[in-house]
């Protein structure tokens, strides 16, 4: 048996993301196990609750790794959890982080990024909104941990002087009234929204109730159809999302059909976040086929010069601990769906 840990939040702000991610992982596992498995063995996935404090998640992962039975780690979870788990894992197995990240230079051995950094989503999307609508001045609203703060730094570095307000709140924040009454928010043409899950739901509902959605755009790399559905159509006006992983745009036109054949018509929507989780499982399988093992030293050596890994959506070149940049797209929320309106690569 090839054992993979899948870290997803089963509670807290990110908990609403778990059902689509788990369903997408199940599809990837079903596809891999219908063939030769990974390293000739059937794949089994164990879910770890990534919605707890990072130290708690890291402690559980460390105990599971101590058994010597775990072959790889993946999942959708916060970067704060990733940093704690990566330190605990200490390069013992590959760790494919299946969501957006901060492009930090000091990731521990074994960590491989699957999603995009600010240079691949937020920054080109801000440029697109400026070209299309003249959006110049920005407020940044995010949760108070490493990914939102690092993304905010990237925004300030690209657009010095354009940020009129930064506001960071703890995960689980419910009331955004003080922020929405802040007079500095009136100076912004748009909001870079770096909130997770239900925090984004509550902000969007309260933001729309003020009437601001009619004249201030919102941009996020972290809002998927799950958040749109939870917030309701009235909360999603003038809301844009940037990603390279929209499920209907990834070169695998039958994927959604396979997903619904496996899970049925009432399955959670396959979102771009769950799509990265699906890709990550297939990337683990491709790595094992290409290298003949999942040993981290062999993986790191191969990625130094560029390692091509194949998934159902095609080949991707990994150098260092991340892939060469995929084509990012920008989508507009229409009701509770996301509709791609343009490419961010020009």
C-alpha positions in Angstrom: 0.0 0.0 0.0 1.2 3.5 -0.9 0.1 5.7 2.0 -0.6 9.4 1.4 -1.7 12.0 4.0 -4.2 14.6 2.8 -4.3 17.6 5.2 -7.5 19.5 4.8 -9.4 21.7 7.3 -12.4 19.8 8.8 -13.2 22.8 11.1 -12.7 26.5 11.3 -12.7 29.1 8.5 -11.4 26.8 5.8 -13.7 23.9 6.7 -16.1 24.6 3.8 -13.3 23.9 1.4 -12.8 20.3 2.6 -15.7 18.4 0.9 -14.7 19.4 -2.7 -11.0 18.8 -2.0 -11.7 15.3 -0.5 -14.0 14.4 -3.4 -11.4 15.5 -6.0 -8.7 13.5 -4.2 -11.0 10.5 -4.3 -11.3 10.8 -8.0 -7.6 10.9 -8.5 -7.1 7.9 -6.2 -9.7 6.0 -8.1 -8.1 6.7 -11.4 -4.6 5.8 -10.2 -5.8 2.6 -8.5 -7.6 1.5 -11.7 -4.2 1.3 -13.2 -0.9 0.3 -11.6 -1.2 2.4 -8.5 1.9 4.2 -7.3 5.1 2.1 -7.2 3.0 -0.9 -8.1 0.9 -0.6 -4.9 -2.6 0.5 -4.3 -2.9 4.1 -3.0 -4.6 4.8 0.3 -5.3 8.3 1.5 -5.6 9.2 5.2 -7.3 12.6 6.0 -5.7 14.8 8.7 -7.7 17.7 10.1 -5.8 20.8 9.0 -8.2 23.2 10.6 -6.6 22.9 14.0 -3.7 25.0 15.3 -0.6 24.4 13.2 1.3 22.9 16.1 -1.4 20.3 16.6 -1.5 19.3 13.0 2.3 19.1 12.9 2.3 16.9 16.0 -0.1 14.4 14.4 1.7 14.3 11.1 5.0 13.7 13.0 3.5 10.8 14.9 2.2 9.3 11.6 5.6 9.7 9.9 7.3 8.0 12.8 5.5 4.8 11.9 7.6 4.7 8.7 4.4 3.9 6.7 3.7 7.3 5.1 5.0 7.8 1.5 3.8 11.4 0.8 1.9 14.3 2.1 -0.4 16.7 0.2 -3.5 18.8 0.9 -5.3 22.2 0.9 -4.6 24.1 4.1 -3.1 27.4 5.3 0.5 28.2 4.8 0.8 28.5 8.6 0.0 24.8 8.8 2.3 24.1 5.9 5.3 25.7 7.6 4.7 23.8 10.9 4.1 20.5 9.1 7.2 20.9 6.8 9.4 21.5 9.9 8.0 18.4 11.5 8.3 16.3 8.3 11.9 17.5 7.8 12.2 16.1 4.3 11.3 12.5 5.1 8.7 12.3 2.3 7.5 14.5 -0.6 5.1 17.2 0.6 3.0 18.6 -2.3 1.3 21.7 -1.1 -1.9 21.9 -3.2 -2.9 25.5 -3.1 -1.7 29.1 -3.5 1.5 30.1 -1.7 3.8 33.0 -1.0 6.9 32.2 -3.1 9.2 32.0 0.0 12.8 31.2 -0.6 13.4 29.0 2.4 10.9 26.1 2.1 12.2 23.0 3.9 13.4 20.0 1.9 10.7 17.9 0.4 8.1 20.7 0.0 6.8 21.1 -3.6 4.4 23.9 -4.5 1.5 23.0 -6.8 -0.4 26.3 -6.8 0.5 29.8 -7.8 2.4 32.6 -6.0 1.3 36.3 -6.0 3.3 36.8 -9.2 1.0 34.2 -10.9 -2.4 35.4 -9.7 -2.9 38.6 -7.7 -0.3 40.8 -9.3 -1.2 40.2 -13.0 -4.9 40.4 -12.1 -4.4 43.8 -10.5 -2.7 44.9 -13.7 -5.6 43.6 -15.8 -8.2 45.4 -13.6 -6.2 48.6 -14.1 -6.2 48.2 -17.8 -9.9 47.3 -18.0 -11.4 49.7 -15.4 -8.6 52.1 -14.3 -8.4 50.5 -10.8 -5.4 52.3 -9.2 -5.8 52.5 -5.4 -6.2 49.4 -3.3 -7.2 48.3 0.1 -5.8 44.9 1.3 -8.0 42.8 3.7 -6.7 39.5 4.9 -6.4 37.0 7.7 -3.5 37.5 10.0 -1.0 34.8 9.0 1.9 34.3 6.7 0.2 34.0 3.3 -1.9 37.2 3.4 0.9 39.3 4.9 3.5 38.0 2.4 1.1 38.6 -0.5 0.5 42.2 0.8 4.2 42.8 0.7 4.3 41.6 -2.9 1.5 44.0 -3.7 3.3 46.9 -2.1 6.5 46.1 -3.9 4.8 46.0 -7.3 2.5 49.0 -6.6 4.3 51.4 -4.2 2.0 54.1 -3.0 -1.1 52.4 -4.3 -2.2 50.7 -1.1 -4.4 53.1 1.0 -5.4 50.6 3.7 -4.2 47.2 5.1 -6.4 45.4 7.5 -5.6 41.9 8.9 -7.9 39.9 11.2 -7.7 36.6 13.0 -9.1 33.5 11.4 -12.7 33.1 12.4 -13.6 36.8 12.4 -17.3 37.4 12.1 -17.8 41.2 12.3 -16.1 43.5 9.7 -18.1 46.6 10.7 -15.2 48.6 12.0 -13.3 48.0 8.7 -16.3 48.9 6.6 -16.7 52.2 8.4 -13.0 53.1 8.1 -12.8 56.3 6.0 -9.6 55.1 4.3 -11.7 52.4 2.6 -13.4 55.1 0.7 -10.1 56.0 -1.0 -9.8 52.6 -2.6 -11.0 51.7 -6.1 -10.7 48.0 -5.3 -10.0 45.5 -2.5 -7.4 42.7 -2.6 -9.2 40.1 -0.6 -7.0 37.6 1.3 -9.5 36.0 3.6 -10.1 32.3 4.0 -13.4 30.4 3.6 -16.2 31.6 5.9 -14.3 34.7 6.8 -14.5 35.7 3.1 -18.2 34.7 3.1 -19.0 37.0 6.0 -16.9 39.9 4.7 -18.6 39.7 1.2 -22.0 39.7 2.7 -21.3 42.7 4.9 -19.5 44.5 2.2 -22.4 44.1 -0.2 -24.9 45.3 2.4 -23.0 48.7 2.5 -23.6 49.2 -1.2 -19.9 49.2 -1.9 -20.0 46.3 -4.3 -21.6 48.6 -7.0 -18.5 50.7 -7.3 -15.5 49.0 -5.6 -14.2 45.8 -7.2 -12.9 42.9 -5.2 -10.1 40.6 -6.3 -9.1 37.4 -4.7 -7.0 34.3 -5.4 -8.8 32.5 -2.6 -12.5 32.6 -3.3 -14.0 29.6 -5.1 -17.6 28.5 -5.9 -18.0 27.2 -2.4 -17.5 30.6 -0.9 -19.7 32.2 -3.6 -22.5 29.7 -2.8 -22.2 30.3 0.9 -22.3 34.1 0.6 -25.2 34.1 -1.9 -25.5 35.8 -5.3 -26.2 39.3 -3.8 -22.7 39.3 -2.1 -20.8 38.5 -5.3 -21.2 41.6 -7.5 -18.0 43.0 -9.0 -15.9 40.1 -7.6 -13.0 38.7 -9.6 -10.8 35.6 -9.0 -7.4 34.8 -10.4 -6.2 31.2 -10.9 -4.5 28.8 -13.3 -6.6 25.8 -12.1 -10.2 26.5 -13.1 -11.6 23.0 -13.7 -13.0 23.7 -17.1 -9.9 25.3 -18.4 -7.1 22.8 -17.8 -6.9 20.7 -20.9 -8.8 17.7 -19.6 -12.3 18.2 -20.9 -13.7 15.0 -19.5 -12.6 15.6 -15.9 -15.8 17.0 -14.6 -17.7 14.2 -16.3 -15.5 11.6 -14.6 -16.0 13.4 -11.3 -19.7 13.3 -11.5 -19.7 9.6 -12.7 -17.8 8.8 -9.5 -19.7 11.0 -7.0 -23.1 11.6 -8.6 -25.0 14.7 -9.6 -25.1 16.1 -6.0 -21.4 16.0 -5.5 -19.7 19.2 -4.2 -18.7 21.5 -7.0 -15.3 20.8 -8.3 -13.5 24.1 -7.7 -10.1 25.4 -8.6 -8.9 24.6 -5.1 -10.1 21.0 -5.3 -8.6 20.8 -8.8 -5.1 21.5 -7.3 -5.7 18.7 -4.8 -6.6 16.4 -7.7 -3.5 17.5 -9.6 -1.3 16.9 -6.6 -2.3 13.3 -6.2 -1.5 12.6 -9.9 1.8 14.5 -9.5 2.8 12.1 -6.7 2.1 9.2 -9.1 3.9 10.8 -12.0 6.9 11.5 -9.7 7.1 7.9 -8.7 6.8 6.6 -12.3 9.4 9.1 -13.5 12.0 8.7 -10.8 11.2 5.1 -9.7 10.8 6.2 -6.1 9.5 8.8 -3.8 12.8 9.5 -2.1 13.2 13.2 -1.4 16.9 13.4 -2.3 16.3 11.8 -5.7 13.3 14.2 -6.2 15.3 17.3 -5.3 18.2 16.3 -7.6 15.9 15.8 -10.5 14.1 19.1 -10.0 17.4 21.0 -10.0 17.6 20.7 -13.8 13.9 20.5 -14.5 11.6 17.6 -14.0 8.6 17.0 -16.3 5.7 15.5 -14.5 2.5 14.4 -16.4 -1.1 14.6 -15.1 -4.3 14.2 -17.0 -4.1 17.9 -17.9 -0.7 17.6 -19.5 3.0 18.0 -18.6 4.4 20.5 -16.2 8.1 21.3 -15.6 9.2 21.6 -12.0 12.4 23.4 -11.1 13.5 23.7 -7.5 10.4 23.3 -5.4 7.8 24.8 -7.8 6.5 24.5 -11.4 7.2 26.8 -14.2 4.4 29.3 -14.2 1.1 28.1 -15.6 -1.2 30.3 -17.6 -3.3 32.3 -15.1 -6.8 33.3 -15.9 -9.2 35.9 -14.4 -12.8 35.0 -13.7 -15.8 37.1 -12.7 -18.4 36.0 -10.3 -21.8 35.7 -11.9 -24.3 34.6 -9.2 -22.6 31.7 -7.5 -20.5 30.6 -10.5 -17.1 31.8 -11.8 -16.8 32.6 -15.5 -13.4 33.1 -17.1 -13.2 36.4 -18.9 -9.5 36.6 -19.9 -6.0 35.3 -19.8 -3.5 37.1 -17.6 -0.6 36.1 -19.9 -0.2 38.7 -22.6 
